[in-house]
């Protein structure tokens, strides 16, 4: 039977070979009037269609199909959900996870235990995409072992492939190769399993990451020889593109150009516009490396035109416009170059404002960071540091504004009139050099409230960044602001003082981030890695001559530097905290705006508000369902030291002090206080970073049984509050950390800054309850002697350091915002 043959092929992941059989089966069933089976065959073709058709359109069609009477057949209904889950994985991982949970339940109820196992594995893939690596590993490994036990070779290959691909993403290349080899060998030994494209392409990437270029090319050539005869062009496109990337990494640009050119030919023949967009951009960059600028311009123009053929997927256009800007800059056409950079950034604004999912948003933010960095470098080379500064400040504000905005995933829907209007304006922006188009698009986005208003700090920084001179006017004589810009092949830092600015070149961003991530892991393991601490100092601070002249250092971080405790780096045999104080600011503009805001805040405040919820030592807090990444409730360990912590701190603020302890520390009691009148607020609470929805990261107050309030105050609720506090301290777990992408860090501390706090003290990692209490009470004792917030924290940390404890115990806590004043 035609349908059975097609199902056997698709079960073995041979979707390309199954597609024509499904087409024939659909026609046969329609002719026989068997509408449910016809629909089953029809939706089964969507997996192949997803290679070229816009994914939202396919999901809309699947939703329609689910509502048809013929979809009520149990097997057809289940099939539609399976196809929907497969496609949603490339659209929105949270949606895919929910769909695969439904598939798992239905498959179990119908006795389809192999499919049930596969559904668990697909949930693991979604977990990985959402950043929950622990759940991902557990689910994928469970499905992987089940596939081996049940001799489901196709599933064995898929989950070994996906697990290996995940390891490649994490740059654990050696470990990845071992897993991917298992997938490739299993596919080789099974005559019916599809060509393992994911495993082979991921292994090529792993070998690239290890600089084992000859082996990567050998694997690619072997893959070409074993390609299936059907859909040969599509497979060849992918492998030729991969070979081009290998040659590019090896610096063999002639060979890279040759491979990209062949790959582009296959993409054109297939009318595979996504491929034309992606590989066209790579080819342009390869030509640029050979200084063949006119050829590069021709390639990038083709890529930009190809993207206009798929207006629902303009996500590569901003990057390609930026590539064209760099090419024009090399031709000495600086004015045109700036125009294309600005077009790129305007298009980012539009696409971010209308991004349907977090997946899309994060990819855009990562691309935007790269584009801003390149624009910054172009302006710096031209000697225009003022313009370069405001450009990177715009980036900080735009990223922060996006991260603090709650945007539920947009379910696939038919394009509205407003959707079509924005898309047409996007296309017009790409095609025209009229600055008026960008202005009209900007006004439309503001009018529709799709981008940040000027009222929020992040919105003001994005839309009206301060000039360099304005920031310098807000710096003290002993202050040095270091604004980092990570990029490849070289990074930069602007060293800004009250009287001058200088740009320093630094090593590649990839190297810096790798070292920063490694050092943080060493600290978290309670180790003291003096060699790595010195290396990071030498790369990030040693070249800066102004560092020798100033003692108060303000860091504006980028990428993984958000999670690096600069105070724990080492110059020779001393930690930097022993000679300098450090604080952090989201941007230079935000620091200046905070200092202006501080002048306007009242002096006659109520003093101190202390909150501690988990004060009872004998039992854990009950399950709090909203504190979850993946629908699983979690309980919170008690913080018995927190009660004494907030009570002791209250003693340093004579006069009015308000304490909310234990069961009284509810969100209702907290928000009922005149929060905008307290000068100091101390929150000794559990913090939580939500990896699926960063804007839902939260603090855990005490649950209120009388109102059925679970005690969770998320980032959105925090931003709706109004503070005028000189200091808010989050003595909580991971309060300074959010799900970090390459673009930025979403965190609770920034939410309090946006809500009116002048400075926030927060932790970069979990601390033991007793250690936290000692550090915090010492910090407040120093504040009571009228020390600045920066000096008060530094002295408290130095006391812990003097006790011989490693950085884990003192380097986690940092001041975000203005640390220069006392409370």
C-alpha positions, 0 to 999 in steps of 0.5 A: 500500500502506498501510504504504508510505504511512505510511512515506513520511509518517513519513520526512518527519517527519509522524508524526501523519498517519502514525499512523492509517495504521499502525493500519490497516496493523497490523490488516491484517497481523494479519488476514493472519498477517504478524506481522513486518509487523504488529509493524513497524506497531505499533512505528511508532505509539510516536512519537505515543504518546510524547507522552502515555504514560510513556516508560519504559513504552514502552521496556519494551514495545519491549524485549519486542518486540525479543525476539519471534520476529517481530522477527528479520525484519531490517527489523522489527528495524531499525525497532524500534531506530529507534523506540527511539532516537527515544524514548530521546533524551527519556529518556537521551541515552547510551542513545540514542547507543548505539542510534543507533550500532547503527542506523548499522551495520545501516543501512550493512550493508543499504544504507540510506545515507539512514538511516545518515546520519540515524543519525549526526545523531541521535548528534549530538543525543545528544552535545549533550544530553550536553554534548559540543558539539564532537562534536555540531556535527560529527555534526549538521553532517555529517548536515545536509550529507549531507541537502542533498546527497542531497536528503533534505529531511525530514532537512535540516529536522530537523538544521537545526532541531536544530542551531538549537535547540542554538544557542538553548540556548547563547543564541547567538540571532542565529546560531540564527535564521539556521539555523532560517530555513533549516529553515523555508524548506526545509519551505515549499519542500517539499510533503511535509515535515511542519510544522517545529514544532521550528524554529518553536518554537525561533525563537520562543524565539530571538526571545524571548531577543533581546527581539524580542517583536513578531516572535515573536508574528507568527511564532506567528500565521503558524504557526497559519495554516499548521498541518496540519489533523490533530491541530490541538489538539496543535499549537495547545496548543504555540503558545498556550503559546509565545505566553503565554511571549512575552507574559510576557517582555514583561510583558504578563500579561493577554495571557499569561493569555489564551494560557495559558488557551486552551492549558490548554483544549486540554490538558484536551480532549486529556487531555494531563496533561503539558501541564496540569502545565506550562502550569498552573504557568505560568498560576499564575505569570502570575496571581501577577504580577497579584496574583490569588492565589486564581486562581493557587492554583486553577491550581496546584492543578489542575496538582498534581492533573494530575501525580497522573494520571501518577505515573511522571512526578512531576518537575514536582510539586516545583516546583509545590508550591514555587509554591503555597508562595510563593502561601501566603506572599503570603497571609500563611500563613507556616506553611502556606507553609513546610510546602509548601516542605518537602514540595517538598524532601522530594519532590526527595529521593525523586525524586533518589534514584530518578532513572532517568537523568542527564538526569532527575537534572540537570533535577531538580537545576536545579529544586531549586536554584531551589526552594531559592533561592526558599525562602531568599528567603522566609525572608530576607524574614521576617527569619529569616536563620538558617533561610534559611542552614541551608536553602541549606546543605542545598541545597549538601550535597544537590547535592554528595552527588548529584554524588559518587554513582555511579548507572548509568542505570536500564534501563527495567523493570517496577515492583518492589514497592519502586518502587511503595512509593516512588511511593505515598509520593510521592503521599501526600506530595503529597496530605497535609499530615501531616509524618509522611508526609515522615518515613516517606519519609525513613526509607525512603530512608535504609534503602534507602541511596538518599540520603547517609549522615551520614558523608560531609561532603556527607551531614552538610551535607545532613542536619544543616547547621550553624547560623549561630552554629556556622559563625561560631565557626569564622571568624577575625577577619580572615575574611569568608565570602560565600555566593552564591545566584543567582536571578531576578529578584534574587540574594543574598549572605550576608556572614558574619563571626565576629560578624555576618551581613548579606544583600545583594541582587544583580542577576538570576542570569541576568545574573551568570552570563552575565557570569561565563561571558563573562569566563572565556572572555576570560581563557581567550583570554589577554585582559585585559578590565578593563571586564568585571572591574570590572563583575563586581566592582561586581555581586558584591563592591562592595555588601558593606561588610564587604569593606573591613574583612576581607582573607581572603575565603572564597567559597561559589559558586553556578552559573557562579560555581564557574568564576569566579576571584574573584581576577581581578576588579578594583576600580578599577585593581587586581585583587582579589588585590592587596588580598585573598586568596581561597579557595573552599568547597563550603559554609559547613558543610563549611568548619567541619567541615574545621576541626574535622577538621583539629584531629584529624589527626596532626602526626607525618606522613610529610611529602611524596608527589610523583607525576608520570606523563607525564615523558618529553618524546619521546612521547605517552602511549598511548591510554587508552580509559577517558578518553573521553566518546563511546567514542573513545580519546584520547592525552595530551600529555607533561608533561616539566616535571612531574618537575622540579616534584615534585623541586623541591617535595620540597626544601622538605620536609626529611626523609621524601619519597616520589616516584613518577615516570614508569613508577613512578607507577602507581595500584598504587604510589600506593595501596600507600603509607600515604596517610593518613600524608602531610601534603602530596601533590602530583599532577602528572597529567593530569585529565579531566572526563567529560561523560557520567558526571561521577562518572567524571571522573579522573586519569591515572596511569602505565599498568601493563602487568604488570597491564593497568591503564590508570592511570585513577583516577576519582572513585569510586576517589578517594573510597574512599581515605583521606587526612589530608593538610593539602594535596593539590595537583592540578597537572593539566588542568581538575582543578577543573572538571567538567561544569557544570550550573546546579545545581553543578560536579562535580569531582575536588577535591571528591572529595579533600575528601570522602576526607579532605583539609583543602584541595585546590589545583586549576586551573579551566582548562588551564595550560601545563606550564612556567607550572604548574611555576613557579607551583607551585614558588613556592607551595611555597617560600612554604609552607616559610616557614610561610605559610598556604596562602591567603597562599602561593598569593596571593604566588605568583600576585602574582609572576606578575602582577608579571611583567606576565602576564594572568590566564590565567597566574595566576588559574586556581589556587585553594584549595578547603577551609581555606586559613587554616593552614600545612602 
